[in-house]
Amino acid sequence: MEAAMGLMRRMPPKHIETALSALLSLLPQHSSDLLSQVDQPLQVLCDVDSGKEFILCEYNRDADSYRSPWSNKYHPPLEDGSLPSPDLRKLEIEANDVFTIYRDQYYEGGISSVYMWEDDNEGFVACFLIKKDGSKMGHGRRGYLQEGAWDAIHVIEVGPVEEGTAHYRLTSTVMLSLTTNNDASGMFNLSGSIRREMNMDLPIQEGHLCNMGRMIEEMEGKLRNSLDQVYFGKTKEMVCTLRPPSEVVMRLPET
């Protein structure tokens, strides 16, 4: 199992589904652990009742149906699908509205979804998802990428409130994949994933949503910096080492 997880951490996002299917065949006894621990690229479905798209993941899935955060209905219909409590559903609706604004400001488009459910420790769990298609045919406004995808998964476990303070545990995963194809550089592909955790005890005077929003904003800033240093920085260093830029020799004019 440890070797399987190590392999999946190094697998390009676009090959995760194929690799996970192969591992499930090889390790059927670890199927539940693999499905719960391996993050897969996010898929999208349209809510026919609201006309809005929502993101599919393990956190809004029941059997073979997925619950929409907009209508609170399962697609395809499921009679006995699990639903959040009325109070948690109210917070979920507010979180989706706020996260839509956050997505537009930071990502200039894309699709976002927020799901919440109760846990066994008298608290609840919230999952914040963002999917951005940065390709020329998707949400890419600048048109630099032939193909490009950013999938962000933020899962926050919120403990019960004690003396006006709650414990928050955030686990964030970002999967990045991009491809350029032009006459100057030819075909170039860069992809990978990164996962980080954060634990904080915060007062709830301003509400859970404010606390969770600040944690996600801080975590995404750290993840973007890590991706810039690890993927882009190291790739640039490697390319410049293997193929150093041509040195321009300055010659003084003859006298």
Rosetta blueprint (number, residue, H / E / L):
1 M L
2 E H
3 A H
4 A H
5 M H
6 G H
7 L H
8 M H
9 R H
10 R L
11 M L
12 P L
13 P H
14 K H
15 H H
16 I H
17 E H
18 T H
19 A H
20 L H
21 S H
22 A H
23 L H
24 L H
25 S H
26 L H
27 L L
28 P H
29 Q H
30 H H
31 S H
32 S H
33 D H
34 L H
35 L H
36 S H
37 Q H
38 V L
39 D L
40 Q L
41 P L
42 L L
43 Q E
44 V E
45 L E
46 C E
47 D L
48 V L
49 D L
50 S L
51 G L
52 K L
53 E E
54 F E
55 I E
56 L E
57 C L
58 E H
59 Y H
60 N H
61 R E
62 D E
63 A L
64 D L
65 S E
66 Y E
67 R E
68 S L
69 P L
70 W L
71 S L
72 N L
73 K L
74 Y E
75 H E
76 P L
77 P L
78 L L
79 E L
80 D L
81 G L
82 S L
83 L L
84 P L
85 S L
86 P H
87 D H
88 L H
89 R H
90 K H
91 L H
92 E H
93 I H
94 E H
95 A H
96 N H
97 D H
98 V H
99 F H
100 T H
101 I H
102 Y H
103 R H
104 D H
105 Q H
106 Y H
107 Y H
108 E L
109 G L
110 G L
111 I E
112 S E
113 S E
114 V E
115 Y E
116 M E
117 W E
118 E E
119 D L
120 D L
121 N L
122 E L
123 G L
124 F E
125 V E
126 A E
127 C E
128 F E
129 L E
130 I E
131 K E
132 K E
133 D E
134 G L
135 S E
136 K L
137 M L
138 G L
139 H L
140 G L
141 R L
142 R L
143 G L
144 Y L
145 L E
146 Q L
147 E E
148 G E
149 A E
150 W E
151 D E
152 A E
153 I E
154 H E
155 V E
156 I E
157 E E
158 V E
159 G L
160 P L
161 V L
162 E E
163 E L
164 G L
165 T E
166 A E
167 H E
168 Y E
169 R E
170 L E
171 T E
172 S E
173 T E
174 V E
175 M E
176 L E
177 S E
178 L E
179 T E
180 T E
181 N E
182 N E
183 D L
184 A L
185 S L
186 G E
187 M E
188 F E
189 N E
190 L E
191 S E
192 G E
193 S E
194 I E
195 R E
196 R E
197 E E
198 M E
199 N E
200 M E
201 D E
202 L E
203 P E
204 I L
205 Q L
206 E L
207 G L
208 H H
209 L H
210 C H
211 N H
212 M H
213 G H
214 R H
215 M H
216 I H
217 E H
218 E H
219 M H
220 E H
221 G H
222 K H
223 L H
224 R H
225 N H
226 S H
227 L H
228 D H
229 Q H
230 V H
231 Y H
232 F H
233 G H
234 K H
235 T H
236 K H
237 E H
238 M H
239 V H
240 C H
241 T H
242 L H
243 R L
244 P L
245 P L
246 S L
247 E L
248 V L
249 V L
250 M L
251 R L
252 L L
253 P L
254 E L
255 T L
